[in-house]
């Protein structure tokens, strides 16, 4: 049950986040979208504003805020139409930092977490490989022990923050014969010899979120770059996936709020056949249906948020949430855009960005098809 002080903290961070985004992001976001990346300085700005890794303990230079606050920050970015920033922030603050906090040694935490909270280091996680997609057991990137070092070879693709990352959590095979049970995680400093990046990958949406292919050519990392225990990587990935999928749902729900707000305003201003578009039954019914699906997803999202904080959220529930919220977002963005008519298909109207930014949500963090498999297994006893 949320207390008055909890609600006050949420509203304080909401106002702070909105104000910072309006001042530091809104005036420049179009140019960042055109450039296909955000400036490195933005991460320092976000760090100074206290918007990075907000739920890390205060000893690491963070706010020590609640999990709800961490999701709120991502959500407000999505609601304001900054989908690329929301995804980049989600990877850095909601995925990479918790991996280090939960699995890292004290030395690893002390080295990286303060830098991530301040924006001095940008984080990324490298799982997906060319040709493997969601099949982690088929990873080909290898890490071989050589004395006091690990030697990493391979390539990763579709890595969010790949162009700017100072730290990458790399998933690699340390036991090539053990399938998923032979995966380990490594903290890779991107200044090391043997690390390189391909040029940015051009996407249909979330343009300002830089996405790259990464290469490891006899990259040597010290033995203490291993995150957690050897060959426990797949277990760690499964352990952290619920939070990652909650982050996707956060983006979906807040972004749909933003798209609905835009559409409500537009249909009341726009006139056709001598009357407001809002007066047409089709418009009213469409918005009513979008609102209904949004609120159903929000209710399940809030239930899952509560369960996650109590350590009770299951893999199946995370899959149900991710599937329902991301599919709802894509459908809602499509239906909202339709009400803008031809204007919705122009980049001049922000609804078009909500539409293209939504599409990847059913793909990353596990595709909708993978989510259905996770949900179906316990139903069929498999």
C-alpha positions in Angstrom: 0.0 0.0 0.0 1.4 3.4 -1.0 1.9 5.9 1.7 1.4 9.7 1.5 5.2 10.1 1.6 5.6 7.7 -1.2 3.1 9.6 -3.3 4.8 12.9 -2.5 8.2 11.5 -3.6 6.7 10.3 -6.9 5.1 13.7 -7.6 8.4 15.5 -6.7 10.4 13.4 -9.1 7.6 13.6 -11.8 7.8 17.4 -11.7 11.6 17.5 -11.6 11.8 15.0 -14.5 9.3 17.0 -16.7 11.0 20.3 -16.0 14.4 18.8 -16.9 13.1 17.2 -20.1 11.4 20.4 -21.2 14.6 22.4 -20.6 17.3 20.1 -21.7 15.7 17.7 -24.2 12.6 19.2 -25.9 14.5 22.1 -27.7 17.1 19.7 -29.2 15.3 16.4 -29.7 14.4 16.9 -33.4 18.1 17.5 -34.2 19.1 14.4 -32.3 16.6 12.3 -34.1 18.0 13.6 -37.4 21.5 12.9 -36.3 20.6 9.3 -35.2 22.2 9.8 -31.8 22.2 12.0 -28.7 25.2 14.0 -27.7 27.5 12.5 -25.1 27.1 15.6 -23.0 23.4 14.8 -22.4 24.4 11.9 -20.1 26.3 14.3 -17.9 23.3 16.6 -17.9 21.0 13.8 -16.9 23.4 12.7 -14.2 23.6 16.3 -12.8 19.8 16.5 -12.8 19.7 13.3 -10.7 17.9 11.3 -13.4 20.2 8.4 -13.9 20.1 5.1 -11.9 17.8 6.9 -9.4 17.1 3.8 -7.4 20.7 2.8 -6.8 21.8 3.2 -3.1 23.1 6.7 -2.1 26.6 5.3 -1.5 27.0 5.1 -5.3 26.1 8.8 -5.8 22.5 8.1 -6.7 19.2 9.3 -5.2 18.4 6.1 -3.4 14.8 6.5 -4.6 12.2 3.9 -5.0 11.7 1.5 -7.9 8.5 3.4 -8.8 10.5 6.5 -9.2 13.0 4.8 -11.5 10.1 3.6 -13.7 8.5 7.1 -13.6 11.6 8.7 -15.0 11.6 6.3 -18.0 7.9 6.7 -18.4 7.9 10.5 -18.5 10.5 10.4 -21.3 8.1 8.1 -23.2 5.0 10.1 -22.5 6.7 13.3 -23.9 7.5 11.5 -27.1 11.2 10.9 -26.5 11.0 7.1 -27.2 14.7 6.9 -28.2 15.8 8.5 -25.0 13.5 6.3 -22.9 15.0 3.2 -24.4 18.6 4.4 -24.0 17.9 5.4 -20.4 16.1 2.1 -19.8 19.2 0.1 -20.9 21.6 2.2 -18.9 19.6 2.7 -15.6 17.1 0.0 -15.5 19.1 -3.0 -16.9 22.9 -2.5 -16.8 23.1 -0.8 -13.4 20.9 -3.4 -11.6 23.0 -6.3 -13.1 26.1 -4.8 -11.5 24.3 -4.0 -8.3 22.9 -7.5 -8.0 25.8 -9.6 -9.3 28.9 -7.4 -9.1 31.7 -7.6 -6.6 32.2 -4.6 -4.3 35.1 -3.5 -6.5 33.0 -3.7 -9.6 30.2 -1.7 -8.0 32.6 0.9 -6.7 34.3 1.3 -10.1 31.2 1.5 -12.3 28.0 2.5 -10.4 29.1 6.0 -9.4 30.2 6.7 -13.0 26.8 5.5 -14.3 24.9 7.6 -11.8 26.8 10.7 -12.8 26.7 10.1 -16.5 30.5 9.7 -16.7 30.0 6.2 -18.0 27.3 5.1 -20.4 26.2 1.5 -20.1 25.1 -1.1 -22.7 24.3 -4.8 -22.7 25.4 -7.1 -25.6 23.3 -10.2 -26.0 22.0 -10.4 -29.5 24.2 -11.7 -32.3 23.9 -11.7 -36.1 21.7 -14.8 -36.9 20.8 -15.8 -33.4 18.0 -13.4 -32.5 16.3 -14.5 -29.2 18.2 -17.9 -29.1 20.7 -17.2 -26.4 21.8 -20.9 -26.4 23.2 -20.4 -29.9 25.6 -17.6 -28.9 28.9 -17.8 -30.8 30.8 -15.1 -29.0 33.4 -16.9 -26.9 35.5 -16.1 -23.8 38.5 -18.3 -23.1 40.5 -18.1 -19.9 44.2 -17.4 -20.4 46.1 -17.0 -17.2 44.8 -13.9 -15.4 42.8 -12.8 -18.3 39.8 -13.8 -20.5 40.1 -13.5 -24.3 36.8 -12.6 -26.0 36.1 -13.0 -29.7 32.8 -12.5 -31.5 30.3 -9.9 -32.6 27.0 -8.5 -31.3 24.2 -6.6 -33.2 21.3 -4.2 -32.4 23.1 -2.9 -29.3 21.4 0.1 -27.8 23.9 2.8 -26.6 26.5 0.9 -28.7 28.1 4.0 -30.2 28.5 5.9 -26.9 28.9 3.1 -24.4 31.9 3.2 -22.0 30.9 -0.1 -20.4 29.3 -3.1 -22.1 28.0 -6.2 -20.3 29.0 -8.9 -22.8 27.3 -12.3 -22.9 29.8 -14.9 -24.1 30.2 -18.7 -24.1 32.7 -20.0 -21.6 31.7 -23.6 -22.0 30.9 -24.2 -25.7 29.4 -27.7 -25.0 26.9 -26.6 -22.3 24.4 -24.6 -24.4 22.7 -22.0 -22.4 24.3 -23.3 -19.2 27.8 -22.3 -20.6 27.2 -18.6 -20.8 29.0 -16.0 -18.7 28.8 -12.2 -18.4 31.7 -9.8 -18.6 32.1 -6.1 -17.8 34.0 -4.8 -20.8 35.7 -1.4 -20.8 35.3 -0.1 -24.4 38.7 1.6 -24.3 40.4 -1.8 -24.4 42.3 -2.9 -27.5 40.3 -5.4 -29.5 37.0 -3.7 -29.0 35.5 -1.9 -32.0 32.1 -0.6 -33.2 30.4 -0.6 -36.5 28.6 2.4 -37.8 25.3 3.2 -36.4 22.3 1.1 -37.5 19.6 3.1 -39.1 16.1 2.2 -37.8 12.6 3.1 -38.7 12.0 4.6 -35.2 13.7 5.6 -32.0 16.3 7.3 -34.2 18.1 9.2 -31.4 18.8 6.0 -29.5 22.1 5.0 -31.1 22.2 1.3 -32.1 25.4 -0.4 -33.2 27.1 -3.6 -34.1 30.0 -4.4 -31.7 33.1 -6.5 -32.4 35.6 -8.3 -30.1 38.9 -9.3 -31.7 41.1 -11.1 -29.2 39.9 -8.6 -26.6 41.6 -9.3 -23.3 39.9 -8.4 -20.1 41.2 -9.1 -16.6 39.9 -12.1 -14.7 37.9 -9.8 -12.4 35.9 -8.5 -15.3 33.7 -11.6 -14.9 30.3 -10.5 -13.6 29.1 -13.0 -11.0 30.1 -16.7 -11.4 31.4 -18.5 -14.4 28.7 -20.2 -16.5 25.9 -18.6 -14.5 25.1 -15.9 -17.2 21.9 -17.5 -18.4 20.6 -17.7 -14.9 21.4 -14.0 -14.3 19.7 -13.0 -17.5 16.5 -14.9 -16.5 16.7 -13.4 -13.1 16.8 -9.8 -14.4 14.4 -10.2 -17.3 11.3 -9.3 -15.3 12.7 -5.9 -14.5 13.7 -5.4 -18.2 10.2 -6.3 -19.3 8.6 -4.1 -16.7 10.6 -1.3 -18.2 9.2 -2.0 -21.7 5.7 -2.0 -20.2 6.5 1.3 -18.5 7.4 2.8 -21.8 4.3 1.3 -23.5 1.8 2.7 -21.0 3.3 6.2 -20.6 3.8 6.5 -24.4 0.2 5.6 -25.0 -0.8 8.2 -22.5 1.2 10.7 -24.5 -0.3 9.6 -27.9 -3.8 9.7 -26.5 -3.3 13.2 -25.1 -2.1 14.4 -28.5 -5.1 12.8 -30.2 -7.7 14.1 -27.8 -6.4 17.7 -28.4 -6.2 17.3 -32.2 -9.7 15.8 -32.8 -11.3 18.7 -30.9 -9.4 21.3 -32.9 -9.7 19.7 -36.3 -12.9 20.3 -38.3 -14.3 18.3 -41.3 -17.6 18.5 -43.0 -18.4 21.6 -41.0 -18.0 20.0 -37.6 -15.3 18.9 -35.1 -13.8 15.5 -35.8 -14.5 14.8 -32.1 -18.2 14.9 -32.9 -18.0 11.8 -35.1 -19.0 8.5 -33.5 -16.1 6.7 -35.0 -13.7 9.2 -33.3 -15.4 8.8 -29.9 -15.6 5.0 -30.2 -11.9 4.7 -31.3 -10.7 6.8 -28.4 -13.0 4.9 -25.9 -11.5 1.6 -27.1 -7.9 2.9 -26.9 -8.6 4.2 -23.4 -10.1 0.9 -22.3 -7.2 -1.2 -23.4 -4.7 1.3 -21.9 -6.4 1.2 -18.5 -6.6 -2.6 -18.5 -2.9 -2.8 -19.1 -2.2 -0.2 -16.5 -4.1 -2.2 -13.9 -2.1 -5.3 -14.6 1.1 -3.2 -14.8 0.5 -1.9 -11.3 -0.2 -5.4 -10.0 3.1 -6.6 -11.5 5.0 -3.6 -10.1 3.8 -4.5 -6.6 4.7 -8.2 -7.1 8.1 -7.3 -8.4 8.9 -5.2 -5.4 7.9 -8.0 -3.2 10.1 -10.4 -5.1 7.1 -12.4 -6.3 6.8 -11.6 -10.0 7.2 -14.7 -12.1 8.7 -15.1 -15.6 5.2 -15.9 -16.9 3.7 -12.7 -15.4 6.6 -10.7 -16.9 5.8 -12.2 -20.3 2.1 -11.6 -20.0 2.8 -7.9 -19.1 5.3 -7.4 -21.8 3.2 -9.0 -24.5 -0.1 -7.2 -23.6 1.4 -3.8 -23.0 3.7 -3.7 -26.1 0.9 -5.0 -28.4 -1.5 -2.5 -26.9 0.9 0.3 -27.5 1.4 -0.5 -31.2 -2.3 -0.8 -31.8 -3.1 2.3 -29.9 -0.5 4.4 -31.8 -1.8 3.1 -35.1 -5.4 4.0 -34.2 -4.5 7.4 -32.9 -2.5 8.2 -36.0 -5.4 7.2 -38.2 -7.5 10.0 -36.6 -4.9 12.6 -37.8 -5.5 11.6 -41.4 -2.8 12.6 -43.8 -1.2 14.8 -41.2 -0.5 11.8 -39.1 1.8 10.5 -41.8 4.0 13.6 -41.7 7.0 14.0 -39.4 5.7 17.5 -38.6 3.1 16.0 -36.3 4.5 14.2 -33.2 2.0 11.4 -33.4 4.1 10.0 -36.2 7.0 9.5 -33.9 4.8 7.8 -31.3 3.8 5.4 -34.1 7.3 4.5 -35.4 8.9 4.4 -31.9 6.3 1.9 -30.7 7.0 -0.7 -33.3 10.2 -2.1 -31.8 8.5 -2.6 -28.4 7.1 -6.0 -29.5 10.6 -7.1 -30.7 13.3 -6.3 -28.1 13.4 -7.7 -24.6 11.9 -10.9 -26.1 9.6 -10.8 -29.1 5.8 -11.2 -28.8 6.3 -14.7 -30.2 8.8 -15.6 -27.5 6.4 -14.2 -24.8 3.6 -16.4 -26.1 5.9 -19.5 -25.8 6.8 -18.5 -22.2 3.1 -18.1 -21.4 2.0 -21.3 -23.1 4.5 -23.6 -21.4 2.8 -23.9 -18.0 -0.6 -24.1 -19.7 0.5 -27.2 -21.6 2.8 -28.7 -19.0 5.9 -28.2 -21.0 
